[in-house]
Amino acid sequence: RWVRESFAFEGMGVPRSSFLHLCTREAHRNPAVFPEPDRFDPQRFVGRTYDADSYAPFGLGHHRCVAADLVVRLGALVVEELA
């Protein structure tokens, strides 16, 4: 997104007209949230939920993917049919 007005976030200034991007991939590699983030481990999602600050594969807030709920339902359907 293009920044419309200058602001400060956690002590860092963000100037007007700069481009701001949420680095979702990098956020999902936080070892404090995901131990061994580079290891493929689907079990880390079993029996645990993550808040939007920790895991947001479809984006956040009003910028969230419009098809997110559909994708989750279709994914669950595929897994159910495979099982």
mmCIF file of the C-alpha atoms, coordinates in Angstrom:
data_MODEL
# 
_entry.id   MODEL 
# 
loop_
_atom_site.group_PDB 
_atom_site.id 
_atom_site.type_symbol 
_atom_site.label_atom_id 
_atom_site.label_alt_id 
_atom_site.label_comp_id 
_atom_site.label_asym_id 
_atom_site.label_entity_id 
_atom_site.label_seq_id 
_atom_site.pdbx_PDB_ins_code 
_atom_site.Cartn_x 
_atom_site.Cartn_y 
_atom_site.Cartn_z 
_atom_site.occupancy 
_atom_site.B_iso_or_equiv 
_atom_site.pdbx_formal_charge 
_atom_site.auth_seq_id 
_atom_site.auth_comp_id 
_atom_site.auth_asym_id 
_atom_site.auth_atom_id 
_atom_site.pdbx_PDB_model_num 
ATOM 1  C CA . ARG A 1 1  ? 0.000   0.000   0.000  1.00 0.00 ? 1  ARG A CA 1 
ATOM 2  C CA . TRP A 1 2  ? 1.070   3.559   -0.578 1.00 0.00 ? 2  TRP A CA 1 
ATOM 3  C CA . VAL A 1 3  ? 1.337   5.582   2.630  1.00 0.00 ? 3  VAL A CA 1 
ATOM 4  C CA . ARG A 1 4  ? -1.023  8.566   2.489  1.00 0.00 ? 4  ARG A CA 1 
ATOM 5  C CA . GLU A 1 5  ? 0.190   10.311  5.652  1.00 0.00 ? 5  GLU A CA 1 
ATOM 6  C CA . SER A 1 6  ? 3.502   10.059  7.513  1.00 0.00 ? 6  SER A CA 1 
ATOM 7  C CA . PHE A 1 7  ? 3.333   8.119   10.775 1.00 0.00 ? 7  PHE A CA 1 
ATOM 8  C CA . ALA A 1 8  ? 5.529   6.391   13.338 1.00 0.00 ? 8  ALA A CA 1 
ATOM 9  C CA . PHE A 1 9  ? 5.316   2.693   14.188 1.00 0.00 ? 9  PHE A CA 1 
ATOM 10 C CA . GLU A 1 10 ? 7.265   1.323   17.160 1.00 0.00 ? 10 GLU A CA 1 
ATOM 11 C CA . GLY A 1 11 ? 9.641   4.273   16.955 1.00 0.00 ? 11 GLY A CA 1 
ATOM 12 C CA . MET A 1 12 ? 10.236  3.976   13.215 1.00 0.00 ? 12 MET A CA 1 
ATOM 13 C CA . GLY A 1 13 ? 9.091   6.801   10.977 1.00 0.00 ? 13 GLY A CA 1 
ATOM 14 C CA . VAL A 1 14 ? 7.220   5.934   7.785  1.00 0.00 ? 14 VAL A CA 1 
ATOM 15 C CA . PRO A 1 15 ? 7.182   8.857   5.341  1.00 0.00 ? 15 PRO A CA 1 
ATOM 16 C CA . ARG A 1 16 ? 4.241   9.858   3.193  1.00 0.00 ? 16 ARG A CA 1 
ATOM 17 C CA . SER A 1 17 ? 4.239   8.392   -0.365 1.00 0.00 ? 17 SER A CA 1 
ATOM 18 C CA . SER A 1 18 ? 6.401   5.418   0.587  1.00 0.00 ? 18 SER A CA 1 
ATOM 19 C CA . PHE A 1 19 ? 5.312   1.873   -0.249 1.00 0.00 ? 19 PHE A CA 1 
ATOM 20 C CA . LEU A 1 20 ? 4.376   -0.304  2.722  1.00 0.00 ? 20 LEU A CA 1 
ATOM 21 C CA . HIS A 1 21 ? 4.157   -4.069  2.462  1.00 0.00 ? 21 HIS A CA 1 
ATOM 22 C CA . LEU A 1 22 ? 3.199   -6.677  5.045  1.00 0.00 ? 22 LEU A CA 1 
ATOM 23 C CA . CYS A 1 23 ? 5.744   -9.480  4.779  1.00 0.00 ? 23 CYS A CA 1 
ATOM 24 C CA . THR A 1 24 ? 3.473   -12.442 5.479  1.00 0.00 ? 24 THR A CA 1 
ATOM 25 C CA . ARG A 1 25 ? 6.063   -15.087 4.624  1.00 0.00 ? 25 ARG A CA 1 
ATOM 26 C CA . GLU A 1 26 ? 8.590   -13.580 7.005  1.00 0.00 ? 26 GLU A CA 1 
ATOM 27 C CA . ALA A 1 27 ? 6.001   -13.173 9.765  1.00 0.00 ? 27 ALA A CA 1 
ATOM 28 C CA . HIS A 1 28 ? 5.145   -16.876 9.518  1.00 0.00 ? 28 HIS A CA 1 
ATOM 29 C CA . ARG A 1 29 ? 8.789   -17.805 10.099 1.00 0.00 ? 29 ARG A CA 1 
ATOM 30 C CA . ASN A 1 30 ? 8.999   -16.355 13.608 1.00 0.00 ? 30 ASN A CA 1 
ATOM 31 C CA . PRO A 1 31 ? 10.723  -19.003 15.786 1.00 0.00 ? 31 PRO A CA 1 
ATOM 32 C CA . ALA A 1 32 ? 8.954   -17.624 18.874 1.00 0.00 ? 32 ALA A CA 1 
ATOM 33 C CA . VAL A 1 33 ? 5.631   -18.661 17.322 1.00 0.00 ? 33 VAL A CA 1 
ATOM 34 C CA . PHE A 1 34 ? 6.735   -21.557 15.096 1.00 0.00 ? 34 PHE A CA 1 
ATOM 35 C CA . PRO A 1 35 ? 9.625   -23.582 16.557 1.00 0.00 ? 35 PRO A CA 1 
ATOM 36 C CA . GLU A 1 36 ? 11.917  -24.673 13.722 1.00 0.00 ? 36 GLU A CA 1 
ATOM 37 C CA . PRO A 1 37 ? 10.056  -22.556 11.134 1.00 0.00 ? 37 PRO A CA 1 
ATOM 38 C CA . ASP A 1 38 ? 12.015  -23.986 8.169  1.00 0.00 ? 38 ASP A CA 1 
ATOM 39 C CA . ARG A 1 39 ? 10.977  -27.566 8.959  1.00 0.00 ? 39 ARG A CA 1 
ATOM 40 C CA . PHE A 1 40 ? 7.831   -28.937 7.281  1.00 0.00 ? 40 PHE A CA 1 
ATOM 41 C CA . ASP A 1 41 ? 5.608   -29.805 10.240 1.00 0.00 ? 41 ASP A CA 1 
ATOM 42 C CA . PRO A 1 42 ? 1.854   -29.854 9.637  1.00 0.00 ? 42 PRO A CA 1 
ATOM 43 C CA . GLN A 1 43 ? 1.391   -31.196 13.186 1.00 0.00 ? 43 GLN A CA 1 
ATOM 44 C CA . ARG A 1 44 ? 2.106   -27.711 14.546 1.00 0.00 ? 44 ARG A CA 1 
ATOM 45 C CA . PHE A 1 45 ? -1.471  -26.802 13.566 1.00 0.00 ? 45 PHE A CA 1 
ATOM 46 C CA . VAL A 1 46 ? -3.152  -29.803 15.222 1.00 0.00 ? 46 VAL A CA 1 
ATOM 47 C CA . GLY A 1 47 ? -5.037  -28.826 18.345 1.00 0.00 ? 47 GLY A CA 1 
ATOM 48 C CA . ARG A 1 48 ? -3.756  -25.247 18.297 1.00 0.00 ? 48 ARG A CA 1 
ATOM 49 C CA . THR A 1 49 ? -5.137  -22.001 16.972 1.00 0.00 ? 49 THR A CA 1 
ATOM 50 C CA . TYR A 1 50 ? -3.113  -18.906 16.162 1.00 0.00 ? 50 TYR A CA 1 
ATOM 51 C CA . ASP A 1 51 ? -4.207  -15.306 16.490 1.00 0.00 ? 51 ASP A CA 1 
ATOM 52 C CA . ALA A 1 52 ? -4.073  -12.980 13.489 1.00 0.00 ? 52 ALA A CA 1 
ATOM 53 C CA . ASP A 1 53 ? -0.843  -11.389 14.765 1.00 0.00 ? 53 ASP A CA 1 
ATOM 54 C CA . SER A 1 54 ? 0.900   -14.784 14.584 1.00 0.00 ? 54 SER A CA 1 
ATOM 55 C CA . TYR A 1 55 ? -0.595  -16.450 11.519 1.00 0.00 ? 55 TYR A CA 1 
ATOM 56 C CA . ALA A 1 56 ? -2.547  -14.694 8.773  1.00 0.00 ? 56 ALA A CA 1 
ATOM 57 C CA . PRO A 1 57 ? -2.143  -16.569 5.478  1.00 0.00 ? 57 PRO A CA 1 
ATOM 58 C CA . PHE A 1 58 ? -4.999  -14.655 3.843  1.00 0.00 ? 58 PHE A CA 1 
ATOM 59 C CA . GLY A 1 59 ? -4.071  -11.179 5.053  1.00 0.00 ? 59 GLY A CA 1 
ATOM 60 C CA . LEU A 1 60 ? -5.546  -8.991  7.761  1.00 0.00 ? 60 LEU A CA 1 
ATOM 61 C CA . GLY A 1 61 ? -8.584  -6.850  8.351  1.00 0.00 ? 61 GLY A CA 1 
ATOM 62 C CA . HIS A 1 62 ? -10.396 -5.322  5.405  1.00 0.00 ? 62 HIS A CA 1 
ATOM 63 C CA . HIS A 1 63 ? -7.445  -6.259  3.167  1.00 0.00 ? 63 HIS A CA 1 
ATOM 64 C CA . ARG A 1 64 ? -8.098  -9.964  3.806  1.00 0.00 ? 64 ARG A CA 1 
ATOM 65 C CA . CYS A 1 65 ? -8.631  -12.152 0.761  1.00 0.00 ? 65 CYS A CA 1 
ATOM 66 C CA . VAL A 1 66 ? -12.323 -12.145 -0.177 1.00 0.00 ? 66 VAL A CA 1 
ATOM 67 C CA . ALA A 1 67 ? -12.229 -15.883 -0.912 1.00 0.00 ? 67 ALA A CA 1 
ATOM 68 C CA . ALA A 1 68 ? -10.458 -16.909 2.318  1.00 0.00 ? 68 ALA A CA 1 
ATOM 69 C CA . ASP A 1 69 ? -13.479 -18.663 3.868  1.00 0.00 ? 69 ASP A CA 1 
ATOM 70 C CA . LEU A 1 70 ? -14.223 -20.463 0.600  1.00 0.00 ? 70 LEU A CA 1 
ATOM 71 C CA . VAL A 1 71 ? -10.624 -21.677 0.297  1.00 0.00 ? 71 VAL A CA 1 
ATOM 72 C CA . VAL A 1 72 ? -10.619 -23.019 3.871  1.00 0.00 ? 72 VAL A CA 1 
ATOM 73 C CA . ARG A 1 73 ? -13.912 -24.858 3.300  1.00 0.00 ? 73 ARG A CA 1 
ATOM 74 C CA . LEU A 1 74 ? -12.735 -26.311 -0.009 1.00 0.00 ? 74 LEU A CA 1 
ATOM 75 C CA . GLY A 1 75 ? -9.460  -27.394 1.566  1.00 0.00 ? 75 GLY A CA 1 
ATOM 76 C CA . ALA A 1 76 ? -11.336 -29.166 4.363  1.00 0.00 ? 76 ALA A CA 1 
ATOM 77 C CA . LEU A 1 77 ? -13.594 -30.846 1.805  1.00 0.00 ? 77 LEU A CA 1 
ATOM 78 C CA . VAL A 1 78 ? -10.590 -32.104 -0.192 1.00 0.00 ? 78 VAL A CA 1 
ATOM 79 C CA . VAL A 1 79 ? -8.947  -33.525 2.934  1.00 0.00 ? 79 VAL A CA 1 
ATOM 80 C CA . GLU A 1 80 ? -12.220 -35.161 3.979  1.00 0.00 ? 80 GLU A CA 1 
ATOM 81 C CA . GLU A 1 81 ? -12.666 -36.777 0.573  1.00 0.00 ? 81 GLU A CA 1 
ATOM 82 C CA . LEU A 1 82 ? -9.066  -38.015 0.536  1.00 0.00 ? 82 LEU A CA 1 
ATOM 83 C CA . ALA A 1 83 ? -9.477  -39.535 3.983  1.00 0.00 ? 83 ALA A CA 1 
# 
